[in-house]
Each structure stands twice: as C-alpha cells, then as structure tokens.
C-alpha cells in the first residue's frame, strides 16, 4: 500500500492533516471510503488508548484494493479556536460534517479514485452522522455504519449514565444525581427556541443547542428518505452502543427499507476488536490492550463495496 499526506480544508480556517491510503498494484481508478470519527476529539487513526480502528481499516481495505481517507478531527486540532469563535452555537456541522464533505470532494477530484464508487464509513457518532453527511452534500455511493444508533444523542448520554450508576455502588449515587440533572436539562429540549438552547450549557462550553440541532432528524430518519445501499455493523459486546437496543432498533425501524445489510459480530466491542470486558466502567481496560480489527470485518466491508459496482 501507499500512504500519501493530504490536507483537508487546505486554505480554510481549519486545515486538517490526513492520509490517503492507496492499494498497490491496481490498474485504473479504485473505489474508496472516507472515514468519519466518533464523538470527542480524535486523531486520524481514531486512536482510543491502545486501539487504532481507522488505521486498521485503512490498511485492511488497501489489501482488498480499496483506497481511503482519514484525517484529524477538527476538534482535535482546532478545538480551542472553535470554542472561542462559536461555543454556544457549535453543531456537528462545524465539528464533523463540513470536513467529511471536503474529504469526499478531494477523492472525487483524484484521477486514481473511481468517483462513482466512493463510500462514507462512519464509526459511532460518525455512523449516526453518515446519512446526514450524504444528504447534505456528501453524495456517496453508499454508507458503512459501524456501531451507530437510530436514537438521539441525549438518549445515549442518559443511558450511559444509567449503565454507570448500575455498575458501581460507589459511583451509583453520584451518577444517579448526574443523570437526574441532565434529564432535567434535556426535558423540553425540542420546545426550546434555538436561542434559548444556545444559552443553556450541557458541559464545558457545549450548549444544549448542539443536541437540539442534531436531534431534529435521526440517522434512521435520514435513511428512510434515501434508497442508497447501507451496511450497518454492530459488535455484540459493545457497551457504548448496544446490540440488543440500538442494533435491534435499526432492524425494526428500517424493516421496510431496501438496500440495507445488517452484520452482527457477537464477540466484538465498540472498536470492532475482540472484547475482554462487558462493563462501561472498565472502558480504560477494554481499550488499553493493543488489538486490531480482524479480517472478517474488513472482508465484509470490502464485499459490500464491490457488490455495489
């Protein structure tokens, strides 16, 4: 494979370093994916302690003849600048969507890439946003959604607090109070005006408007308005996004939708490596041991991409 340094948003206020990974020994233009990060500030490998899911995916897909772009997330490089410029009004559009669209455009303008076979690969919150990215200018051939959810972000926040409360008698009181506090903050969110939501803080400098703007349409809402092929992937031992809730809900809500493929990996976690723990309170231990995404996952993604030609 060949890795080429790129810059997403070159000449803009928020340039981002990235890598274009190209397969060796291919004739003619190749299919490609743009990788979209989960929540939080993250580098181009989407590094989580000892895990590097985007690097694993890029290298694995290159071995199957598929190119990819990955890049540092805007909040990872320019977080302070973004908060200073527009903390109250910041949304996922500035945080994620704009850069993903720029990356897709970069691929479309590269003669080595088959411009008719470019896919969005989103992980976690990136999977939640993948259908919106496509709808708002991404114009991809199809979507690969890894560990996504059809629920709203605030519902996931409250559920994870509940998981933490139940998982620890010591932290139970604190997280229980925290959950009650945030549940009260989120109450009536969609009845608030945008200005009112911008004035109410969630945590740090992030306002409730961040949630309100994103939650107007869920991933499932966007998907039901599209006929593009979608691959929805889920780890069975993921404690951040749940197979028996989120993945099940996708299956139910998209039951009548064509061009939708579901893949469940019973022993894999949120980062699609073999799970060691099943407790959200042991996340640091779960992600602290180096492991890599296996060939089964890589092959399923590659097969999905080639099946759309």
TORKOL-4160 file (C-alpha; in steps of 0.2 Angstrom, whole numbers, padded with zeros to 4 digits, m for minus):
309
<pt num="1" X="0000" Y="0000" Z="0000"/>
<pt num="2" X="0005" Y="0018" Z="m0002"/>
<pt num="3" X="0001" Y="0032" Z="0010"/>
<pt num="4" X="0001" Y="0050" Z="0004"/>
<pt num="5" X="0000" Y="0065" Z="0016"/>
<pt num="6" X="m0015" Y="0076" Z="0012"/>
<pt num="7" X="m0024" Y="0092" Z="0020"/>
<pt num="8" X="m0042" Y="0093" Z="0022"/>
<pt num="9" X="m0049" Y="0110" Z="0020"/>
<pt num="10" X="m0032" Y="0117" Z="0014"/>
<pt num="11" X="m0033" Y="0136" Z="0013"/>
<pt num="12" X="m0048" Y="0137" Z="0025"/>
<pt num="13" X="m0049" Y="0142" Z="0043"/>
<pt num="14" X="m0047" Y="0124" Z="0049"/>
<pt num="15" X="m0035" Y="0114" Z="0039"/>
<pt num="16" X="m0033" Y="0096" Z="0045"/>
<pt num="17" X="m0019" Y="0084" Z="0041"/>
<pt num="18" X="m0024" Y="0067" Z="0034"/>
<pt num="19" X="m0018" Y="0052" Z="0025"/>
<pt num="20" X="m0024" Y="0045" Z="0008"/>
<pt num="21" X="m0020" Y="0026" Z="0008"/>
<pt num="22" X="m0019" Y="0018" Z="m0009"/>
<pt num="23" X="m0018" Y="0000" Z="m0013"/>
<pt num="24" X="m0003" Y="m0007" Z="m0023"/>
<pt num="25" X="m0004" Y="m0015" Z="m0040"/>
<pt num="26" X="m0021" Y="m0009" Z="m0046"/>
<pt num="27" X="m0025" Y="m0004" Z="m0064"/>
<pt num="28" X="m0037" Y="0010" Z="m0066"/>
<pt num="29" X="m0046" Y="0020" Z="m0053"/>
<pt num="30" X="m0051" Y="0011" Z="m0037"/>
<pt num="31" X="m0066" Y="0013" Z="m0025"/>
<pt num="32" X="m0063" Y="0022" Z="m0009"/>
<pt num="33" X="m0070" Y="0027" Z="0008"/>
<pt num="34" X="m0070" Y="0042" Z="0019"/>
<pt num="35" X="m0069" Y="0038" Z="0037"/>
<pt num="36" X="m0079" Y="0049" Z="0049"/>
<pt num="37" X="m0074" Y="0049" Z="0068"/>
<pt num="38" X="m0085" Y="0046" Z="0083"/>
<pt num="39" X="m0088" Y="0058" Z="0097"/>
<pt num="40" X="m0074" Y="0068" Z="0105"/>
<pt num="41" X="m0058" Y="0075" Z="0099"/>
<pt num="42" X="m0048" Y="0061" Z="0089"/>
<pt num="43" X="m0033" Y="0060" Z="0078"/>
<pt num="44" X="m0034" Y="0052" Z="0060"/>
<pt num="45" X="m0032" Y="0034" Z="0067"/>
<pt num="46" X="m0046" Y="0037" Z="0079"/>
<pt num="47" X="m0034" Y="0032" Z="0092"/>
<pt num="48" X="m0043" Y="0026" Z="0108"/>
<pt num="49" X="m0029" Y="0022" Z="0121"/>
<pt num="50" X="m0021" Y="0007" Z="0113"/>
<pt num="51" X="m0033" Y="0004" Z="0098"/>
<pt num="52" X="m0032" Y="0012" Z="0081"/>
<pt num="53" X="m0048" Y="0007" Z="0072"/>
<pt num="54" X="m0046" Y="0019" Z="0057"/>
<pt num="55" X="m0028" Y="0014" Z="0054"/>
<pt num="56" X="m0033" Y="m0004" Z="0054"/>
<pt num="57" X="m0047" Y="m0001" Z="0042"/>
<pt num="58" X="m0037" Y="0009" Z="0030"/>
<pt num="59" X="m0023" Y="m0004" Z="0029"/>
<pt num="60" X="m0035" Y="m0019" Z="0028"/>
<pt num="61" X="m0046" Y="m0011" Z="0015"/>
<pt num="62" X="m0030" Y="m0007" Z="0005"/>
<pt num="63" X="m0026" Y="m0025" Z="0004"/>
<pt num="64" X="m0043" Y="m0028" Z="m0004"/>
<pt num="65" X="m0039" Y="m0014" Z="m0017"/>
<pt num="66" X="m0049" Y="0000" Z="m0009"/>
<pt num="67" X="m0042" Y="0017" Z="m0005"/>
<pt num="68" X="m0047" Y="0028" Z="0010"/>
<pt num="69" X="m0045" Y="0045" Z="0018"/>
<pt num="70" X="m0043" Y="0048" Z="0036"/>
<pt num="71" X="m0039" Y="0064" Z="0044"/>
<pt num="72" X="m0038" Y="0073" Z="0061"/>
<pt num="73" X="m0054" Y="0078" Z="0068"/>
<pt num="74" X="m0057" Y="0097" Z="0068"/>
<pt num="75" X="m0059" Y="0097" Z="0087"/>
<pt num="76" X="m0043" Y="0088" Z="0089"/>
<pt num="77" X="m0033" Y="0101" Z="0080"/>
<pt num="78" X="m0043" Y="0117" Z="0082"/>
<pt num="79" X="m0054" Y="0114" Z="0097"/>
<pt num="80" X="m0050" Y="0129" Z="0107"/>
<pt num="81" X="m0051" Y="0140" Z="0092"/>
<pt num="82" X="m0069" Y="0133" Z="0088"/>
<pt num="83" X="m0075" Y="0136" Z="0106"/>
<pt num="84" X="m0068" Y="0154" Z="0106"/>
<pt num="85" X="m0077" Y="0158" Z="0090"/>
<pt num="86" X="m0094" Y="0150" Z="0092"/>
<pt num="87" X="m0095" Y="0139" Z="0108"/>
<pt num="88" X="m0114" Y="0142" Z="0111"/>
<pt num="89" X="m0119" Y="0139" Z="0093"/>
<pt num="90" X="m0107" Y="0125" Z="0088"/>
<pt num="91" X="m0115" Y="0110" Z="0080"/>
<pt num="92" X="m0110" Y="0094" Z="0072"/>
<pt num="93" X="m0110" Y="0103" Z="0055"/>
<pt num="94" X="m0094" Y="0113" Z="0060"/>
<pt num="95" X="m0087" Y="0099" Z="0071"/>
<pt num="96" X="m0089" Y="0084" Z="0058"/>
<pt num="97" X="m0100" Y="0086" Z="0043"/>
<pt num="98" X="m0091" Y="0100" Z="0033"/>
<pt num="99" X="m0074" Y="0091" Z="0034"/>
<pt num="100" X="m0081" Y="0075" Z="0028"/>
<pt num="101" X="m0089" Y="0083" Z="0013"/>
<pt num="102" X="m0072" Y="0091" Z="0009"/>
<pt num="103" X="m0064" Y="0074" Z="0010"/>
<pt num="104" X="m0077" Y="0067" Z="m0002"/>
<pt num="105" X="m0074" Y="0081" Z="m0014"/>
<pt num="106" X="m0055" Y="0078" Z="m0013"/>
<pt num="107" X="m0057" Y="0060" Z="m0018"/>
<pt num="108" X="m0069" Y="0064" Z="m0032"/>
<pt num="109" X="m0056" Y="0075" Z="m0039"/>
<pt num="110" X="m0042" Y="0062" Z="m0039"/>
<pt num="111" X="m0040" Y="0053" Z="m0055"/>
<pt num="112" X="m0034" Y="0037" Z="m0046"/>
<pt num="113" X="m0051" Y="0036" Z="m0037"/>
<pt num="114" X="m0067" Y="0029" Z="m0045"/>
<pt num="115" X="m0078" Y="0044" Z="m0042"/>
<pt num="116" X="m0093" Y="0033" Z="m0045"/>
<pt num="117" X="m0088" Y="0022" Z="m0030"/>
<pt num="118" X="m0085" Y="0032" Z="m0015"/>
<pt num="119" X="m0092" Y="0027" Z="0002"/>
<pt num="120" X="m0094" Y="0036" Z="0019"/>
<pt num="121" X="m0088" Y="0025" Z="0033"/>
<pt num="122" X="m0094" Y="0031" Z="0050"/>
<pt num="123" X="m0090" Y="0025" Z="0067"/>
<pt num="124" X="m0100" Y="0028" Z="0082"/>
<pt num="125" X="m0106" Y="0046" Z="0081"/>
<pt num="126" X="m0099" Y="0046" Z="0064"/>
<pt num="127" X="m0111" Y="0032" Z="0059"/>
<pt num="128" X="m0125" Y="0042" Z="0066"/>
<pt num="129" X="m0120" Y="0057" Z="0055"/>
<pt num="130" X="m0116" Y="0047" Z="0039"/>
<pt num="131" X="m0133" Y="0048" Z="0032"/>
<pt num="132" X="m0134" Y="0067" Z="0035"/>
<pt num="133" X="m0117" Y="0069" Z="0028"/>
<pt num="134" X="m0123" Y="0061" Z="0012"/>
<pt num="135" X="m0139" Y="0071" Z="0012"/>
<pt num="136" X="m0131" Y="0087" Z="0014"/>
<pt num="137" X="m0118" Y="0086" Z="0000"/>
<pt num="138" X="m0108" Y="0070" Z="0003"/>
<pt num="139" X="m0117" Y="0062" Z="m0012"/>
<pt num="140" X="m0108" Y="0045" Z="m0009"/>
<pt num="141" X="m0112" Y="0028" Z="m0017"/>
<pt num="142" X="m0116" Y="0020" Z="m0001"/>
<pt num="143" X="m0114" Y="0021" Z="0018"/>
<pt num="144" X="m0105" Y="0009" Z="0030"/>
<pt num="145" X="m0111" Y="0012" Z="0048"/>
<pt num="146" X="m0101" Y="0005" Z="0062"/>
<pt num="147" X="m0108" Y="0005" Z="0080"/>
<pt num="148" X="m0121" Y="0018" Z="0076"/>
<pt num="149" X="m0138" Y="0021" Z="0083"/>
<pt num="150" X="m0155" Y="0027" Z="0077"/>
<pt num="151" X="m0158" Y="0035" Z="0094"/>
<pt num="152" X="m0154" Y="0054" Z="0098"/>
<pt num="153" X="m0138" Y="0058" Z="0106"/>
<pt num="154" X="m0145" Y="0064" Z="0123"/>
<pt num="155" X="m0154" Y="0047" Z="0125"/>
<pt num="156" X="m0137" Y="0039" Z="0123"/>
<pt num="157" X="m0129" Y="0051" Z="0136"/>
<pt num="158" X="m0143" Y="0047" Z="0149"/>
<pt num="159" X="m0142" Y="0028" Z="0145"/>
<pt num="160" X="m0123" Y="0028" Z="0148"/>
<pt num="161" X="m0125" Y="0037" Z="0164"/>
<pt num="162" X="m0138" Y="0024" Z="0170"/>
<pt num="163" X="m0126" Y="0010" Z="0165"/>
<pt num="164" X="m0113" Y="0018" Z="0176"/>
<pt num="165" X="m0125" Y="0020" Z="0190"/>
<pt num="166" X="m0129" Y="0002" Z="0190"/>
<pt num="167" X="m0112" Y="m0004" Z="0188"/>
<pt num="168" X="m0104" Y="0004" Z="0203"/>
<pt num="169" X="m0112" Y="0005" Z="0221"/>
<pt num="170" X="m0098" Y="0018" Z="0225"/>
<pt num="171" X="m0102" Y="0029" Z="0210"/>
<pt num="172" X="m0120" Y="0025" Z="0209"/>
<pt num="173" X="m0126" Y="0040" Z="0220"/>
<pt num="174" X="m0116" Y="0052" Z="0210"/>
<pt num="175" X="m0120" Y="0046" Z="0193"/>
<pt num="176" X="m0138" Y="0044" Z="0198"/>
<pt num="177" X="m0139" Y="0063" Z="0203"/>
<pt num="178" X="m0129" Y="0067" Z="0187"/>
<pt num="179" X="m0142" Y="0058" Z="0177"/>
<pt num="180" X="m0157" Y="0067" Z="0185"/>
<pt num="181" X="m0148" Y="0083" Z="0182"/>
<pt num="182" X="m0145" Y="0080" Z="0164"/>
<pt num="183" X="m0163" Y="0073" Z="0161"/>
<pt num="184" X="m0170" Y="0089" Z="0168"/>
<pt num="185" X="m0159" Y="0099" Z="0157"/>
<pt num="186" X="m0164" Y="0089" Z="0141"/>
<pt num="187" X="m0183" Y="0090" Z="0146"/>
<pt num="188" X="m0192" Y="0100" Z="0134"/>
<pt num="189" X="m0177" Y="0102" Z="0123"/>
<pt num="190" X="m0186" Y="0102" Z="0106"/>
<pt num="191" X="m0199" Y="0115" Z="0113"/>
<pt num="192" X="m0185" Y="0127" Z="0116"/>
<pt num="193" X="m0181" Y="0141" Z="0104"/>
<pt num="194" X="m0163" Y="0140" Z="0096"/>
<pt num="195" X="m0158" Y="0155" Z="0106"/>
<pt num="196" X="m0164" Y="0148" Z="0122"/>
<pt num="197" X="m0155" Y="0131" Z="0119"/>
<pt num="198" X="m0139" Y="0141" Z="0115"/>
<pt num="199" X="m0139" Y="0149" Z="0132"/>
<pt num="200" X="m0141" Y="0133" Z="0142"/>
<pt num="201" X="m0125" Y="0123" Z="0144"/>
<pt num="202" X="m0123" Y="0105" Z="0144"/>
<pt num="203" X="m0105" Y="0103" Z="0149"/>
<pt num="204" X="m0090" Y="0114" Z="0147"/>
<pt num="205" X="m0093" Y="0126" Z="0133"/>
<pt num="206" X="m0105" Y="0115" Z="0124"/>
<pt num="207" X="m0123" Y="0121" Z="0124"/>
<pt num="208" X="m0140" Y="0111" Z="0123"/>
<pt num="209" X="m0141" Y="0118" Z="0105"/>
<pt num="210" X="m0128" Y="0105" Z="0100"/>
<pt num="211" X="m0140" Y="0091" Z="0104"/>
<pt num="212" X="m0156" Y="0100" Z="0098"/>
<pt num="213" X="m0149" Y="0104" Z="0081"/>
<pt num="214" X="m0143" Y="0086" Z="0079"/>
<pt num="215" X="m0158" Y="0078" Z="0086"/>
<pt num="216" X="m0171" Y="0085" Z="0074"/>
<pt num="217" X="m0168" Y="0071" Z="0062"/>
<pt num="218" X="m0161" Y="0054" Z="0067"/>
<pt num="219" X="m0150" Y="0043" Z="0057"/>
<pt num="220" X="m0165" Y="0032" Z="0054"/>
<pt num="221" X="m0175" Y="0047" Z="0048"/>
<pt num="222" X="m0162" Y="0051" Z="0035"/>
<pt num="223" X="m0160" Y="0033" Z="0029"/>
<pt num="224" X="m0179" Y="0031" Z="0026"/>
<pt num="225" X="m0178" Y="0046" Z="0015"/>
<pt num="226" X="m0164" Y="0038" Z="0004"/>
<pt num="227" X="m0163" Y="0022" Z="m0006"/>
<pt num="228" X="m0144" Y="0021" Z="m0006"/>
<pt num="229" X="m0136" Y="0005" Z="m0001"/>
<pt num="230" X="m0131" Y="0004" Z="0018"/>
<pt num="231" X="m0121" Y="m0008" Z="0028"/>
<pt num="232" X="m0125" Y="m0007" Z="0047"/>
<pt num="233" X="m0112" Y="m0016" Z="0058"/>
<pt num="234" X="m0113" Y="m0020" Z="0077"/>
<pt num="235" X="m0102" Y="m0028" Z="0090"/>
<pt num="236" X="m0111" Y="m0040" Z="0101"/>
<pt num="237" X="m0101" Y="m0035" Z="0116"/>
<pt num="238" X="m0101" Y="m0016" Z="0113"/>
<pt num="239" X="m0106" Y="m0007" Z="0130"/>
<pt num="240" X="m0107" Y="0010" Z="0122"/>
<pt num="241" X="m0119" Y="0006" Z="0108"/>
<pt num="242" X="m0130" Y="m0009" Z="0112"/>
<pt num="243" X="m0134" Y="m0024" Z="0101"/>
<pt num="244" X="m0150" Y="m0028" Z="0110"/>
<pt num="245" X="m0156" Y="m0010" Z="0109"/>
<pt num="246" X="m0148" Y="0001" Z="0095"/>
<pt num="247" X="m0144" Y="m0013" Z="0083"/>
<pt num="248" X="m0161" Y="m0020" Z="0086"/>
<pt num="249" X="m0170" Y="m0003" Z="0084"/>
<pt num="250" X="m0161" Y="m0001" Z="0067"/>
<pt num="251" X="m0168" Y="m0018" Z="0061"/>
<pt num="252" X="m0185" Y="m0013" Z="0067"/>
<pt num="253" X="m0186" Y="0005" Z="0060"/>
<pt num="254" X="m0178" Y="0000" Z="0044"/>
<pt num="255" X="m0188" Y="m0016" Z="0041"/>
<pt num="256" X="m0196" Y="m0010" Z="0026"/>
<pt num="257" X="m0181" Y="m0002" Z="0018"/>
<pt num="258" X="m0172" Y="m0010" Z="0003"/>
<pt num="259" X="m0153" Y="m0010" Z="0001"/>
<pt num="260" X="m0149" Y="m0012" Z="0019"/>
<pt num="261" X="m0137" Y="m0025" Z="0026"/>
<pt num="262" X="m0135" Y="m0029" Z="0044"/>
<pt num="263" X="m0120" Y="m0038" Z="0051"/>
<pt num="264" X="m0118" Y="m0043" Z="0070"/>
<pt num="265" X="m0101" Y="m0049" Z="0077"/>
<pt num="266" X="m0105" Y="m0057" Z="0093"/>
<pt num="267" X="m0088" Y="m0056" Z="0101"/>
<pt num="268" X="m0083" Y="m0039" Z="0096"/>
<pt num="269" X="m0083" Y="m0022" Z="0105"/>
<pt num="270" X="m0086" Y="m0004" Z="0101"/>
<pt num="271" X="m0070" Y="m0003" Z="0091"/>
<pt num="272" X="m0073" Y="m0020" Z="0082"/>
<pt num="273" X="m0059" Y="m0030" Z="0091"/>
<pt num="274" X="m0062" Y="m0045" Z="0102"/>
<pt num="275" X="m0070" Y="m0039" Z="0118"/>
<pt num="276" X="m0062" Y="m0043" Z="0135"/>
<pt num="277" X="m0074" Y="m0034" Z="0147"/>
<pt num="278" X="m0093" Y="m0031" Z="0146"/>
<pt num="279" X="m0093" Y="m0016" Z="0158"/>
<pt num="280" X="m0093" Y="0003" Z="0153"/>
<pt num="281" X="m0084" Y="0006" Z="0169"/>
<pt num="282" X="m0069" Y="m0004" Z="0163"/>
<pt num="283" X="m0068" Y="0005" Z="0147"/>
<pt num="284" X="m0050" Y="0010" Z="0150"/>
<pt num="285" X="m0045" Y="m0008" Z="0152"/>
<pt num="286" X="m0055" Y="m0013" Z="0137"/>
<pt num="287" X="m0047" Y="m0001" Z="0126"/>
<pt num="288" X="m0030" Y="m0001" Z="0134"/>
<pt num="289" X="m0024" Y="m0018" Z="0127"/>
<pt num="290" X="m0017" Y="m0017" Z="0109"/>
<pt num="291" X="m0028" Y="m0027" Z="0097"/>
<pt num="292" X="m0033" Y="m0025" Z="0079"/>
<pt num="293" X="m0048" Y="m0026" Z="0068"/>
<pt num="294" X="m0049" Y="m0044" Z="0061"/>
<pt num="295" X="m0051" Y="m0049" Z="0043"/>
<pt num="296" X="m0069" Y="m0054" Z="0044"/>
<pt num="297" X="m0074" Y="m0036" Z="0047"/>
<pt num="298" X="m0063" Y="m0030" Z="0033"/>
<pt num="299" X="m0069" Y="m0043" Z="0021"/>
<pt num="300" X="m0087" Y="m0039" Z="0025"/>
<pt num="301" X="m0084" Y="m0020" Z="0021"/>
<pt num="302" X="m0074" Y="m0024" Z="0005"/>
<pt num="303" X="m0088" Y="m0037" Z="m0001"/>
<pt num="304" X="m0101" Y="m0024" Z="0002"/>
<pt num="305" X="m0092" Y="m0010" Z="m0008"/>
<pt num="306" X="m0088" Y="m0022" Z="m0023"/>
<pt num="307" X="m0106" Y="m0028" Z="m0023"/>
<pt num="308" X="m0112" Y="m0011" Z="m0027"/>
<pt num="309" X="m0102" Y="m0010" Z="m0044"/>
